[in-house]
Amino acid sequence: MGKVAFLFPGQGAQKVGMGKAAFDESAAARAVFEEADAALGESLSGLCFEGPDDALQLTANTQPAILTTSVALLRGLDQGCHVTAGHSLGEYSANVCAGTLAFADAVKLVRQRGQYMQQAVPVGVGAMAAVLGGDVAAVEAACAETEGAVEPVNYNCPGQLVIAGAKEAVEAAGARIKEAGAKVRPLPVSAPFHSSLMQPAEDNLRPHLEQVSFSDPSVPVYVNVDAAPVIAADAARDALVRQVSRAVRWEQTIRRMLEDGVTLFVEIGPGKVLTGMLRRIDKGAAKANVENPADFEAARAAIAEHRDSQSQPLD
């Protein structure tokens, strides 16, 4: 029997106006934005709907904004899943989906997460670069052979990795990778996310995660750092701690989900980045997107059709 997976996007999916239609058309979604505003003591909803864009792009704002939009769409969709996962920041949305974390706690945690990640490395000291068309082993070797801090930090899908670390080391590793025939594109980010240089952010965030109440997930949460499901509160918390300074193993996560019987993937949140990655990992996998209320009906129909054809109840 097949399973339905809900997937949640991470940083990079943000855009001014996200979530506004859901706020206007769904009482459940509106309540999520109102809860975020109350939890943070500011109008996060206004920033999502009206910008300005430069403020929305600040990591400490981007992270709670994407989480809130994703959870608002989830609540508006009002459907269950068998398993869930999120890309980087999206793992917080997945844990809210699974009931591991209360939303108000999650939105405050990701605000702190964004602040600590930005503070860990001064602007201009770190860098990230996308590697397109590179062999995984060759990219890993190029990073290992380069002096300084640089490492693969996102294993997104076949032909797409991201490296990060100290700016000079990223540039040097990128030159090696180009010599091997791959394309390397610098990314417009303010810090080397998920690299070992993020260890100070991990250390600072850990006490906050330890102070927040976690519950055992109602459905398995497939975590970035291990590309494996967790079903216990402490394991979910530990994965969120460790992911700050370790690689996002997204391709491996999706492949594990496929091995474990997932046959329908529903991306919930701004953008369609994860659906695009899924297409490159397994072009035949069934998928749906929920980016605004206009997508609710099609997603519900896909889930209902899947439920009927698979004869497996959804939580």
C-alpha positions as CSV (number, residue, x, y, z in Angstrom):
1,M,0.0,0.0,0.0
2,G,1.3,3.5,-0.9
3,K,1.7,6.5,1.3
4,V,1.1,10.2,1.0
5,A,4.0,12.5,2.0
6,F,3.8,16.2,2.7
7,L,6.9,18.2,1.9
8,F,7.8,21.7,3.1
9,P,10.2,24.2,1.4
10,G,13.1,26.0,3.0
11,Q,14.8,29.4,2.6
12,G,14.8,30.7,-0.9
13,A,11.1,30.2,-1.6
14,Q,10.1,33.5,-0.1
15,K,8.4,36.3,-2.1
16,V,6.4,39.3,-1.3
17,G,2.7,38.5,-1.3
18,M,3.0,34.9,-0.2
19,G,0.2,33.6,1.9
20,K,-2.1,36.6,1.2
21,A,-4.7,34.7,-0.8
22,A,-4.8,32.0,1.9
23,F,-5.2,34.7,4.6
24,D,-8.1,36.2,2.7
25,E,-9.9,33.0,1.8
26,S,-9.3,30.6,4.7
27,A,-10.2,31.2,8.3
28,A,-7.8,28.4,9.3
29,A,-4.9,30.0,7.4
30,R,-5.8,33.5,8.8
31,A,-5.5,32.1,12.3
32,V,-2.0,30.9,11.7
33,F,-0.8,34.3,10.5
34,E,-2.5,36.0,13.5
35,E,-0.8,33.5,15.9
36,A,2.6,34.2,14.3
37,D,2.0,38.0,14.8
38,A,1.1,37.5,18.4
39,A,4.0,35.1,19.1
40,L,6.6,37.4,17.6
41,G,5.0,40.7,18.8
42,E,5.1,42.2,15.3
43,S,3.3,42.1,12.0
44,L,5.0,39.2,10.2
45,S,1.8,38.9,8.1
46,G,2.3,42.4,6.9
47,L,5.9,41.6,5.9
48,C,4.8,38.5,4.0
49,F,2.0,40.3,2.2
50,E,3.5,43.7,1.5
51,G,7.2,43.5,2.1
52,P,9.5,45.4,1.6
53,D,11.4,42.7,-0.2
54,D,14.8,43.7,1.3
55,A,13.3,43.1,4.8
56,L,11.7,39.8,3.8
57,Q,15.1,38.6,2.5
58,L,16.8,39.0,5.9
59,T,17.3,35.5,7.3
60,A,15.8,36.3,10.6
61,N,12.6,37.3,8.8
62,T,12.7,34.9,5.9
63,Q,12.6,31.8,8.2
64,P,9.5,32.6,10.2
65,A,7.8,34.0,7.1
66,I,8.2,30.7,5.1
67,L,7.2,28.6,8.1
68,T,4.1,30.6,8.7
69,T,3.0,30.6,5.1
70,S,3.6,26.9,4.8
71,V,1.7,26.1,8.0
72,A,-1.2,28.4,7.0
73,L,-1.5,26.5,3.7
74,L,-1.4,23.2,5.5
75,R,-4.2,24.3,7.8
76,G,-6.2,25.6,4.9
77,L,-5.8,22.4,3.0
78,D,-7.0,20.4,6.0
79,Q,-5.8,17.0,5.0
80,G,-3.6,14.3,6.6
81,C,-0.5,12.5,5.5
82,H,1.3,9.3,6.3
83,V,4.8,10.8,6.5
84,T,6.4,14.3,6.2
85,A,9.7,16.1,5.6
86,G,11.0,19.6,5.0
87,H,14.1,21.0,3.3
88,S,16.3,22.7,5.9
89,L,14.0,25.3,7.6
90,G,11.1,23.2,6.2
91,E,11.8,20.5,8.7
92,Y,10.2,22.8,11.3
93,S,7.1,23.0,9.2
94,A,7.2,19.2,9.0
95,N,7.4,18.9,12.7
96,V,4.4,21.2,13.2
97,C,2.5,19.1,10.6
98,A,3.4,16.0,12.7
99,G,2.4,17.6,16.0
100,T,6.0,17.4,17.3
101,L,6.1,21.2,17.9
102,A,3.4,23.7,18.7
103,F,3.3,26.3,15.9
104,A,3.9,29.3,18.3
105,D,7.0,27.6,19.6
106,A,8.3,26.8,16.1
107,V,7.9,30.4,14.8
108,K,9.9,31.8,17.7
109,L,12.5,29.1,17.3
110,V,13.1,29.8,13.6
111,R,13.3,33.5,14.3
112,Q,16.2,32.7,16.7
113,R,17.6,30.2,14.3
114,G,17.8,32.8,11.6
115,Q,19.4,35.3,13.9
116,Y,22.0,32.9,15.1
117,M,22.8,31.7,11.6
118,Q,23.4,35.2,10.4
119,Q,25.5,36.1,13.4
120,A,27.7,33.0,13.2
121,V,29.8,34.3,10.2
122,P,30.3,38.0,9.3
123,V,28.7,39.0,6.0
124,G,31.3,38.6,3.2
125,V,33.4,36.0,5.1
126,G,31.3,33.0,4.0
127,A,29.8,31.9,0.7
128,M,27.7,29.3,-1.0
129,A,27.7,28.1,-4.6
130,A,25.5,25.7,-6.6
131,V,27.2,23.0,-8.5
132,L,25.3,21.9,-11.6
133,G,26.1,18.7,-13.5
134,G,28.9,17.6,-11.1
135,D,29.6,14.1,-10.0
136,V,29.0,13.8,-6.2
137,A,32.3,12.0,-5.5
138,A,34.2,14.5,-7.6
139,V,32.6,17.5,-5.8
140,E,33.3,15.9,-2.4
141,A,37.0,15.3,-3.4
142,A,37.4,18.8,-4.7
143,C,36.2,20.2,-1.4
144,A,38.4,17.8,0.6
145,E,41.5,18.7,-1.5
146,T,40.9,22.5,-1.0
147,E,42.6,24.3,1.8
148,G,40.2,26.0,4.2
149,A,36.6,25.4,5.2
150,V,34.4,24.2,2.3
151,E,32.1,21.2,2.0
152,P,28.9,20.0,0.2
153,V,25.9,21.2,2.2
154,N,22.9,20.4,0.1
155,Y,22.5,17.1,-1.8
156,N,19.4,18.3,-3.6
157,C,18.9,16.0,-6.6
158,P,20.9,14.4,-9.4
159,G,23.1,17.1,-11.0
160,Q,22.5,19.7,-8.3
161,L,24.6,20.1,-5.1
162,V,25.5,23.2,-3.1
163,I,28.9,23.8,-1.5
164,A,29.5,26.3,1.3
165,G,32.2,27.6,3.7
166,A,34.8,30.3,3.8
167,K,34.6,32.6,0.7
168,E,38.1,31.9,-0.6
169,A,37.8,28.2,-0.1
170,V,34.5,28.0,-1.9
171,E,36.0,29.9,-4.8
172,A,39.0,27.6,-4.9
173,A,36.9,24.5,-4.7
174,G,34.6,25.9,-7.4
175,A,37.6,26.4,-9.7
176,R,38.6,22.7,-9.2
177,I,35.0,21.6,-9.9
178,K,34.8,23.7,-13.1
179,E,38.0,22.1,-14.3
180,A,36.2,18.7,-13.9
181,G,33.5,19.9,-16.3
182,A,30.7,21.1,-13.9
183,K,29.1,24.5,-13.7
184,V,29.4,26.5,-10.5
185,R,27.2,29.5,-9.7
186,P,27.7,31.7,-6.6
187,L,24.5,32.0,-4.6
188,P,23.2,35.4,-3.3
189,V,23.1,34.4,0.4
190,S,24.4,36.2,3.5
191,A,26.0,33.2,5.3
192,P,27.4,29.6,4.5
193,F,24.3,27.7,5.8
194,H,24.7,24.1,6.9
195,S,28.5,24.2,6.8
196,S,30.7,23.5,9.8
197,L,31.1,27.3,10.1
198,M,27.6,27.3,11.5
199,Q,28.7,25.5,14.6
200,P,28.3,28.7,16.8
201,A,24.7,29.0,15.6
202,E,24.1,25.4,16.5
203,D,25.5,25.9,19.9
204,N,23.4,29.0,20.5
205,L,20.2,27.4,19.3
206,R,20.5,24.2,21.2
207,P,19.4,25.6,24.6
208,H,16.3,27.1,23.0
209,L,15.4,23.7,21.5
210,E,16.0,22.0,24.8
211,Q,13.6,24.4,26.6
212,V,10.7,23.9,24.2
213,S,8.2,21.0,24.7
214,F,8.4,18.3,22.0
215,S,5.9,15.5,21.5
216,D,6.4,12.2,19.7
217,P,5.4,12.9,16.0
218,S,2.0,11.6,15.0
219,V,3.5,10.5,11.7
220,P,7.2,9.8,10.8
221,V,9.3,12.9,10.1
222,Y,12.1,12.2,7.7
223,V,15.0,14.3,8.9
224,N,17.7,16.1,6.8
225,V,20.8,15.0,8.6
226,D,20.2,11.3,8.5
227,A,17.7,10.9,5.5
228,A,15.7,8.7,7.8
229,P,12.4,8.8,9.7
230,V,12.1,9.7,13.4
231,I,9.1,8.8,15.5
232,A,10.3,10.1,18.9
233,A,10.3,13.6,20.4
234,D,14.0,13.5,21.5
235,A,15.1,12.3,18.1
236,A,13.2,15.0,16.3
237,R,14.7,17.7,18.6
238,D,18.2,16.3,18.1
239,A,17.9,16.3,14.3
240,L,16.9,20.0,14.4
241,V,20.0,20.8,16.5
242,R,22.4,18.9,14.3
243,Q,21.0,20.2,10.9
244,V,22.3,23.7,11.6
245,S,25.9,22.8,10.8
246,R,25.4,19.7,8.7
247,A,24.4,18.9,5.2
248,V,20.8,18.6,4.0
249,R,20.5,15.2,2.4
250,W,17.4,15.8,0.4
251,E,17.9,13.5,-2.5
252,Q,18.7,10.7,-0.1
253,T,15.6,11.6,1.9
254,I,13.3,11.4,-1.1
255,R,14.9,8.1,-2.2
256,R,14.3,6.7,1.3
257,M,10.7,7.8,1.2
258,L,10.2,6.0,-2.1
259,E,11.8,2.9,-0.7
260,D,9.5,3.1,2.3
261,G,6.4,3.1,0.1
262,V,5.6,6.8,-0.6
263,T,3.7,7.1,-3.9
264,L,2.3,10.7,-3.7
265,F,4.3,13.8,-2.7
266,V,2.4,17.0,-1.9
267,E,4.6,20.2,-1.6
268,I,3.0,22.7,0.7
269,G,4.4,26.3,0.8
270,P,5.6,29.1,-1.4
271,G,7.2,28.0,-4.7
272,K,7.7,24.7,-6.4
273,V,11.4,24.0,-5.8
274,L,10.9,20.7,-4.1
275,T,8.6,19.4,-6.9
276,G,11.3,20.3,-9.4
277,M,13.8,18.4,-7.4
278,L,11.5,15.4,-7.1
279,R,11.1,15.3,-10.9
280,R,14.8,14.9,-11.3
281,I,15.0,12.2,-8.6
282,D,12.1,10.2,-9.9
283,K,10.2,11.6,-12.8
284,G,7.4,9.1,-12.4
285,A,6.5,10.0,-8.8
286,A,3.0,11.4,-8.3
287,K,3.1,14.9,-7.0
288,A,0.9,18.0,-6.2
289,N,1.6,21.5,-5.1
290,V,-0.2,23.7,-2.6
291,E,1.0,27.3,-3.0
292,N,-2.4,29.1,-2.7
293,P,-6.1,28.3,-2.1
294,A,-6.6,27.7,-5.8
295,D,-4.5,24.6,-5.4
296,F,-6.6,23.1,-2.5
297,E,-9.2,21.4,-4.7
298,A,-6.7,19.6,-6.9
299,A,-4.5,18.5,-4.0
300,R,-7.5,17.2,-2.1
301,A,-8.6,15.3,-5.2
302,A,-5.2,13.8,-5.6
303,I,-5.1,12.7,-2.0
304,A,-8.6,11.3,-2.1
305,E,-7.8,9.4,-5.3
306,H,-4.7,8.1,-3.8
307,R,-6.6,7.1,-0.6
308,D,-9.2,5.3,-2.6
309,S,-6.7,3.5,-4.8
310,Q,-4.3,2.6,-2.0
311,S,-6.9,1.7,0.6
312,Q,-4.8,3.1,3.4
313,P,-6.3,5.5,5.9
314,L,-4.8,8.9,6.5
315,D,-4.2,10.4,9.9
